[in-house]
Amino acid sequence: MTPTSVARVRAVSLAVAPRTKVPFVAAVSLDEKDRPRFLKLSMVGGFTSDAIGKWAKANLAPGCAVISDGLGCSAVTAAGCTHQPVVVGGRKPRDMPQFPWVNTVLGNLKTTLAGAYHSLKYRKYAAHYLAAFAYRFNRRFDLRGLVARLIVDVARCAPLKESVVRRHAEAGF
């Protein structure tokens, strides 16, 4: 997220099936017209001040404005961002005008995961599913070039042994 952008951040536990809840942070960067530009979905160890602080320092540019769903931690301000918490409580998404795009993205994400990954090990591969969704979202303006861009990105990656990939997938977050 760039220093001039506004990031709408929600901490979410998403479950595709019973007993598969995985905590993650969803951040949507808005442009000057309050339309979504970029998406960041990151698994976190939990909704603790320490975990959110590490996420904020790694993913938010100092100086950006953050509107969050009531995370009462000072971790976001410690990362150099301005923080405006909005207490969500038991409100429905339609009752939270601060998060229209985050809620829309989360609804699309849940529909995608429920439809495509319902029989796979969600907890084990959740980071990969979230990354794939965010990759497609962030490149949605150039759909013709999406596959070519994916090939370029894959070609730039260093080769990994299968054991490393499996260890990463099985380690969880």
N, C-alpha and C positions, 0 to 999 in steps of 0.2 A: 504494500500500500504506500503510495507516495505521500510526502509531507503535506501536500495541499488537498489530499482527498479526505473524504468522510468515510469512515468504515462503520458499517452497522454490524455489530458482533453479537452472536447468540451462542451460548453454551448449550449443547443439546446432547441428550442421550437418545439414540435412535435404535429401535429394536425392529428387526425384520420378522423375527419369530420369537416365541417365548424364550426367556433366559439368554438372549443374545444382545442385551443392551451394551452399547459401546459409547463411551463419552467422547465427544469431539466438539471442536469450535468451528462455527461457520461464520465467515466474514465476507461481506460484500462491499466492494469499493464502488462508490457512486460518482458519476460525472457531474458537471455543473448543472445539468438539467434533472438531477436526482434520479438518473437511470442507472441500472447496474452495469458496471464496466468489467470488473474482474471478481473472481470468487476464490476464496481460500478455504479449504476444508482440511482440518488437522485433527488427528486423534490426540487426546491428552490422557495423562495418567489418571486424572480425576479433576474435579472442579475446585481444586485447592488454590490458594493464593500463589503458592510456589509454581504449580504447573501452569497456571494462566500467565504468571510473570515470565516464565521461560518462553512460552508461546508468543507473548507480546513483544519481547525483545528480539525474537527471531523473525517475526513476521510483520511487524508494524514499524513504519518509519517514524522517527521522532518528529513530533509536531503535528501529526495527523489527529483529527478529531474522531473520537470513538464514542459511539452510542451503543451501550450494551444492555442486555436484558436483566440488569440488576445485580450483576456480579459485584459484590460489595468490596472487592479487593482493591487495594491501592497499587496492585501490580501493574496495571495499565499505565497509571501516571508515573510509576517508577521507570517505565520504558520511554518516558519523554512525550507521552501523548496526553491530550486533554480527554477527560473521561466524563461522560454524562450517563449515569446509570438510570434505567427505567425499570421500576419494579413491576414485574409481570404478574406475579401472584397466580391466581387461577383464571386469568383472563384468556379469552379465545384470541387466535391470531387476528381476526377481523376487528377486534377491539384495541389493537396496538398499531396505530398509524405510523409509528416510528420505524416499523420493520416490515413494510409491505414486500420489498424485494427479497429479504432474507426468508420470510415465510413462504413466498412463492417458490424460491429455490429449494427450500427444505421439502415442500410438498412434491415438487418434481423429482427430487432425489429419492424420497421414500417410495414414490410410484415406480421409479426406475428400478430400485433395489428389490422391491417386492415382486415385480414382474420378471426380472431377469436373473436374480440371484437367490431365489427362494429355496433352492435345494442344495446350495453350496454352503460351505462353512463360513458364515458371515463374520463371526468374531475373528477367525483366523485371517481372513483376507480383507477385512473392512478397510484398512488403509489403502489397499490397491483399488478397491471399488470407489472410494472417495476421491482418490487421485485421478482415476479415469473420468469420473463425472466432472470434476473441476477442469481437467484438461480440455474436454469437449466444450464446456461452458465458456472458457476463456478464449477459445478460438472460433466461436460461433459466427463471427462476422465474416469469416472467410471459409465457408464450408467447402468450396471447390478445392482449396489448398490444404484442407485438414489432413487428408491421407498423405500427401506429399510431405507436409510438415512433420507428421508422425514418423515417417521413414527417415527424414533428416535427423530428428531428435534421437531415434533409436541408433542410427549410425554413429552419432557423436558420443554415445555412452560407451564406457569402457566395458569390456566383456567381464562377466561374472561367472564363477563356477556355480553349478546347480546347487551344491551344498550351501553356498552363501545365500542364494535366493531362498532356499527352503528354511534356513536358520532364521533369516529375517522375517519370513512369513509366520513361522511358528513362535517367534519371540513375543509377538503382540506388542502392546504399548502400555 
